[in-house]
Amino acid sequence: MLSLIGTIIIGFIAGLIARALKPGDDSAGFIFTTVIGIAGALIASYLGRALGWYGPNEAAGFIMSVVGAIVLLFVWGMIKRKS
């Protein structure tokens, strides 16, 4: 349970930093940026566990969470652009 809470907190901060680092003009709000950051951290945690980088109850590292959030922001930008 604590690793999930840690992932959410790190994801929140990672989402804010990913939004600042990603180039381009997006019109996403604060809440959407936070959700993308949390989703990026969760994906990074599960991917890291699957690849053996993290233990069973270990959250993703901060840098991996930021990278996951940036990837999700790029994917969201591509989906948004097509529609």
DAPE-V373449 format. One line per field, one symbol per residue. ss: DSSP state (H for helix, E for strand, L for the rest). phi: phi as a letter, one per 20 degrees, with the letter a starting at -180 (. if undefined). burial: b if it has 9 or more other C-alpha atoms within 8 Angstrom, else e. A space follows every 50 residues. Layout:
ss = ???
phi = ???
burial = ???
This chain:
ss = LHHHHHHHHHHHHHHHHHHHHLLLLLLLLHHHHHHHHHHHHHHHHHHHHH HLLLLLLLLLLHHHHHHHHHHHHHHHHHHHHHL
phi = .ffffffffffgffffffffeffodddfefffffffffffffffffffff enfcffddefffffffffffffffffffffffe
burial = eebeebbbbbbbbbbbbbbeeeeeeeeeeeeebbbbbbbbbbbbbeebbe eeebeeeebbeeebbbbbbbbbbeeebeeeeee
